[in-house]
Amino acid sequence: MHVVGVGALNVDRMYVVERFAAPGEEVRVLRSEQSAGGSAANTIAGLARLGVSTAFVGAVGRDAEGDFLVDELRREGVDTGCVARVDAPTGVVVALVDSKGERCLYVHPGANDEVSLSDSCRAYVMDAEIVHMSSFVGERGFELQRELCDALAGRVSFAPGMLYARDRCLVELRDFIAASRVVFVNESELFHLTGNRGRRGAEMLVELGAGMVAVTRGADGCTVVWEDDGVREVSVPAVSTEVVDTTGAGDAFAAGFLYGLLRELSPEACAALGNFVASRCISRLGARNGLPDEDEALEFLESQGFL
């Protein structure tokens, strides 16, 4: 098994609006759509579409929404044997997307607060080449992830998201960072974690043990910082595209980047592919609808001279 994801599973209920409402104001909904979500799950789905062998650890309810999320992962080719069915409603995220593609999210964790790991699934996780983790709202999921980090040194891919970056201090996340082969953050998340937005913030995470830190910067592309006989840095421009919805952009970037790592490509190539996959994601509504397949990824890498 190449990559296992550990994180929340949510149904994303998206509403496209003209603009975000002020308090007490009514704003028209232009379009609505339901899709499968969860940050780590989006990344795992992206990797599966790129041809990587994947599995997922999480929890959903014994309801239609849970069936939907499991079926969507299976449709992508993700092994769902470690997705538990529990007596709680499946997690839901209500997402508002404005005319610029910006979004705001409202999270009801539901079944995600009941996540657990059987002995057989724990052994399955320990065999993974990379274990990709993203945030849980509740303590149970957080503690499960932290426990796994103790045995996964150098094999964790960690995307804390704003939830962990804002609500967890750096001391609480030290075990995650020290075990990480790569940490994925945007500039705002990096600032919340370290008090720095630029290279110094990424260096702080490398000093805590991260193999490399990939900082996404939206339309300005991304920067990767790592240790190799001194701190190294490379910045890669974004791939130009029409922005429809930024939901899942960071998750898509992580999928492309991890695909590059699995192919033992350079940090620059990994970052470039991450930008490409993210550009495809944001060109469609929803976190997974625009994700490319492996042939498209390889064609992009070849066109950029990385293959």
C-alpha positions in Angstrom: 0.0 0.0 0.0 1.5 3.3 -1.0 -0.5 6.0 0.7 -3.1 5.8 3.5 -5.2 8.8 4.6 -6.3 9.5 8.1 -8.8 12.3 8.5 -12.4 13.6 8.5 -15.0 12.4 6.0 -17.7 14.9 5.2 -20.5 15.6 2.8 -19.9 19.0 1.3 -23.1 20.9 0.6 -22.0 23.8 -1.5 -24.0 27.0 -2.3 -22.8 29.4 -4.9 -23.8 33.0 -4.0 -23.3 36.4 -5.5 -21.4 37.5 -2.4 -21.2 36.7 1.3 -24.0 38.2 3.3 -23.6 40.9 6.0 -25.4 40.2 9.3 -29.2 40.3 8.8 -28.8 40.5 5.0 -30.4 38.1 2.5 -28.3 37.0 -0.6 -29.5 34.9 -3.4 -28.2 31.3 -3.9 -27.3 30.9 -7.6 -26.5 27.2 -7.5 -26.2 24.3 -5.1 -24.4 21.0 -5.2 -23.5 18.1 -3.0 -20.2 16.4 -3.2 -17.8 14.2 -1.2 -15.3 16.0 1.0 -12.8 15.9 3.9 -9.3 17.3 3.3 -7.3 14.1 3.6 -10.0 12.2 1.7 -9.8 14.7 -1.2 -6.0 14.2 -1.3 -6.4 10.4 -1.2 -9.0 10.6 -4.0 -6.6 12.7 -6.0 -3.8 10.3 -5.6 -6.0 7.4 -6.5 -7.0 9.1 -9.7 -3.3 9.6 -10.4 -2.9 5.8 -10.3 -1.5 5.5 -6.7 -2.6 2.6 -4.5 -4.5 4.2 -1.6 -6.7 3.5 1.5 -8.5 5.6 4.0 -9.1 5.5 7.8 -12.1 7.4 9.0 -15.7 7.1 10.2 -19.2 7.8 8.7 -22.7 7.2 9.9 -25.0 4.3 9.0 -27.0 6.7 6.8 -27.4 7.6 3.1 -24.6 10.3 3.4 -22.2 7.6 4.8 -23.1 5.3 1.8 -22.4 8.2 -0.5 -19.0 9.0 0.9 -17.8 5.4 0.9 -19.2 4.8 -2.6 -17.3 7.9 -3.9 -14.0 6.7 -2.5 -14.5 3.2 -3.9 -15.4 4.7 -7.3 -11.9 6.4 -7.3 -10.3 3.0 -6.4 -9.6 3.8 -2.7 -9.6 0.9 -0.3 -12.4 1.7 2.3 -11.9 -1.4 4.5 -10.8 0.9 7.4 -13.7 3.3 7.1 -15.9 2.6 10.2 -19.7 2.8 10.2 -20.9 4.2 13.5 -24.1 5.2 15.2 -23.8 8.9 14.6 -24.8 11.1 11.6 -22.2 11.5 8.9 -20.1 14.7 9.0 -21.4 17.7 7.0 -19.7 20.8 5.8 -21.8 23.7 4.5 -19.7 25.7 2.0 -20.6 29.1 0.6 -18.7 30.0 -2.6 -18.8 33.6 -3.9 -18.4 34.9 -7.5 -14.6 35.2 -7.0 -14.3 31.5 -6.0 -13.6 32.4 -2.4 -15.3 30.3 0.3 -16.4 30.0 3.9 -17.1 26.8 5.6 -19.4 25.6 8.5 -18.5 22.2 9.9 -20.7 19.6 11.7 -18.3 16.8 12.6 -20.8 14.1 13.4 -19.4 10.6 13.0 -15.8 11.9 12.7 -15.8 12.3 16.5 -16.2 8.5 16.7 -13.1 7.5 14.6 -11.1 4.6 15.8 -8.6 2.0 14.5 -8.8 -1.7 14.8 -5.7 -3.8 15.3 -5.9 -5.0 11.7 -6.3 -1.5 10.4 -3.4 -0.3 12.6 -1.1 -2.9 11.0 -2.4 -1.8 7.6 -1.5 1.8 8.3 2.0 0.9 9.6 2.8 -0.8 6.2 2.1 2.4 4.3 4.8 4.2 2.4 3.2 7.5 3.3 0.4 8.3 5.8 -1.4 11.5 4.9 -3.1 13.3 7.8 -5.4 16.3 8.0 -7.4 17.9 10.8 -10.2 16.5 12.9 -12.5 18.9 14.9 -12.6 16.6 17.9 -10.0 15.3 20.4 -10.5 11.6 19.6 -9.2 11.9 16.0 -6.4 14.3 17.0 -5.2 11.8 19.7 -5.4 8.9 17.2 -3.2 10.8 14.8 -0.7 11.8 17.4 -0.4 8.2 18.6 0.3 7.1 15.0 3.0 9.7 14.5 5.0 8.0 17.2 5.5 5.0 15.0 5.6 6.7 11.6 8.8 8.8 11.7 9.6 10.2 8.3 6.4 8.7 6.7 3.8 11.3 7.6 2.4 13.8 5.2 0.7 16.5 7.3 -1.8 19.1 6.2 -2.9 20.8 9.4 -5.3 23.2 7.7 -6.6 26.3 9.4 -8.3 24.2 12.1 -5.1 22.8 13.6 -3.0 25.8 12.7 -5.4 28.2 14.4 -6.7 26.1 17.3 -3.6 24.0 18.2 -0.3 25.5 19.4 3.0 24.5 17.8 3.9 22.5 21.0 0.8 20.3 20.5 1.8 19.6 16.8 5.5 18.9 17.4 5.0 15.1 17.1 3.2 15.6 13.8 5.8 17.9 12.4 8.8 15.8 13.6 7.3 12.7 12.0 6.6 14.4 8.7 8.2 13.8 5.4 6.4 16.8 4.2 4.2 19.5 5.8 1.6 21.3 3.6 0.5 24.8 4.7 -0.7 28.0 3.1 0.7 31.4 4.2 -2.0 32.1 6.7 -1.7 28.7 8.3 2.1 29.1 8.5 1.7 32.4 10.2 -0.8 31.0 12.8 1.6 28.1 13.5 4.9 30.0 13.7 4.2 33.8 13.7 6.0 34.0 10.4 4.7 34.0 6.8 7.8 33.6 4.8 10.9 31.4 4.7 11.6 31.8 8.4 8.3 30.2 9.2 9.0 27.2 7.0 12.5 27.0 8.4 11.1 26.7 11.9 9.1 23.7 10.9 12.2 22.1 9.3 14.1 22.8 12.5 11.4 20.8 14.3 12.0 17.8 12.1 9.9 18.2 9.0 11.6 16.7 6.0 10.3 19.5 3.8 7.7 22.2 4.0 5.5 23.1 1.0 3.9 26.6 1.4 1.1 27.3 -1.1 0.6 31.0 -2.1 -2.5 31.0 -4.3 -2.0 32.9 -7.5 1.7 33.3 -6.6 2.4 29.6 -6.7 4.3 27.8 -4.0 7.6 27.6 -2.1 9.3 24.5 -0.8 11.9 24.6 1.9 14.0 21.7 3.0 17.3 20.7 4.6 20.1 19.5 2.4 23.6 20.6 3.6 21.9 23.8 4.7 18.4 25.1 4.2 17.3 25.0 0.6 14.4 26.8 -1.1 12.7 26.7 -4.4 9.7 28.7 -5.6 7.4 27.6 -8.5 4.8 29.8 -10.2 1.1 28.9 -10.3 -0.5 27.4 -13.4 -2.8 29.9 -14.9 -6.5 28.9 -15.0 -10.0 30.4 -14.6 -11.0 30.2 -11.0 -14.4 28.7 -10.4 -14.1 27.4 -6.8 -11.1 27.2 -4.6 -12.5 24.4 -2.4 -10.0 21.6 -2.2 -7.1 23.5 -3.9 -4.6 22.7 -1.1 -5.8 19.1 -1.0 -5.3 18.8 -4.8 -1.8 20.4 -4.5 -0.9 17.8 -1.9 -2.0 15.0 -4.2 0.2 16.2 -7.0 3.1 16.9 -4.7 2.9 13.4 -3.1 2.7 11.7 -6.5 5.9 13.4 -7.4 7.5 12.3 -4.1 6.5 8.7 -4.8 8.2 8.9 -8.2 11.3 10.4 -6.5 11.1 13.6 -8.4 12.9 16.8 -7.3 11.1 19.3 -4.9 10.7 21.7 -7.9 9.0 19.0 -10.0 6.8 18.0 -7.0 5.8 21.6 -6.5 5.1 22.2 -10.2 2.9 19.1 -10.4 1.1 20.2 -7.2 0.4 23.5 -8.8 -0.9 21.8 -12.0 -3.3 19.5 -10.1 -4.5 22.4 -8.0 -5.2 24.5 -11.1 -7.3 21.7 -12.5 -9.2 21.4 -9.2 -10.2 25.1 -9.0 -11.4 25.2 -12.6 -14.5 23.2 -11.6 -17.0 23.4 -8.7 -16.2 21.0 -5.9 -13.0 19.6 -4.5 -12.7 16.5 -6.8 -14.5 17.2 -10.1 -11.6 18.7 -11.9 -8.8 16.4 -10.7 -6.6 15.0 -13.5 -5.7 11.4 -14.1 -2.1 10.0 -14.4 -1.8 10.4 -18.1 -2.5 14.1 -17.8 0.0 14.4 -14.9 2.7 12.7 -16.9 2.0 14.8 -19.9 2.4 18.0 -17.8 5.6 16.7 -16.3 7.0 15.9 -19.7 6.0 19.3 -21.1 7.9 21.0 -18.3 11.0 19.0 -18.8 10.8 17.0 -15.5 10.6 13.6 -17.3 
